[in-house]
Amino acid sequence: MALRTYLATEIALDHADGLLTRRDALHKLGLLGLTTAAASTLLASCSSAAPTAAAPSAAPAPPASSAAATPTDAPDYDVAAARARTQDVTFPGGTGTMSGAYAAADSPRGAVVVVHENRGLTDHIRAVAGRLAGDGYSALAPDLLSRAGGTAGVPDATAALGAISTADLVTDLRSGLTELGRRADGLALGVIGFCFGGGMVWQLLDSGPSELKAAVPFYGPAPDAPSFTGSQAAVLGVFAEKDARVNAGRDKLEAALTAAGLTHEMVTVPGVDHAFFNDTGARYNEAAAAQVYRQVLDWFGAHLT
């Protein structure tokens, strides 16, 4: 699935879930280059495909005018403390200075690049980086909107990401890997990404050799024709049972991983939907997120130490 198509569908599904008004959704889709007719068709398609009742673990949808969701489940970690572990950093990128959030582990066992969702470098992603650092993995979350002025400087993060080519996004991710390798000299490198960021992890793995030893893409869209040639990373792919859109690419991904001879495990979490790990979103499921996070730490423990 092309990343631009994926981003457009993200907007349409947010509308179907009541997280965006129709007007806001049409505006965002227009920024991605869709005509009003094409955007209306996409919204209708996603609305008709939406479940008639929310999953038991999900929070009730907020009013249509609300831009953010409030999950009913509380995270099982200290979010504020995790976020406080991070510091803003800058480093060289493909076409100029990149920005990001870095969290240093006290006694690091490895180092991990954290790839954000389509909303850019949010406080949630900063907290993920800080949480990993607290569990022994120094983490860098690069802002892939740096080329456009940074997450805080763009009117709409999703549209701005859609205007950047996949090749340029991969280049910037590789810059993040280089920077993390400099800061965590001698440590094995991993990567984790969510939604759009999960798709970028797959793209990074498909872009040729790198220093990566482990990768954990969460419910990210597959490249059109993945081969993973030259990659040496051990891959833990995380999927959500109700996320039919992303799950459609799972078999293709697993076949490519097998053909490339990569150590891998594909986990489908039962009873949850796309973005179940995001503790600021309406689809958050604390029990599932806690269980999978333990699997992530086990994976990094096995392949980064």
Summary of the structure (lengths in Angstrom):
residues: 305
radius of gyration: 18.0
end to end distance: 33.3
largest distance: 54.7
contacts: 1099
relative contact order: 0.14
helix: 42%
strand: 17%
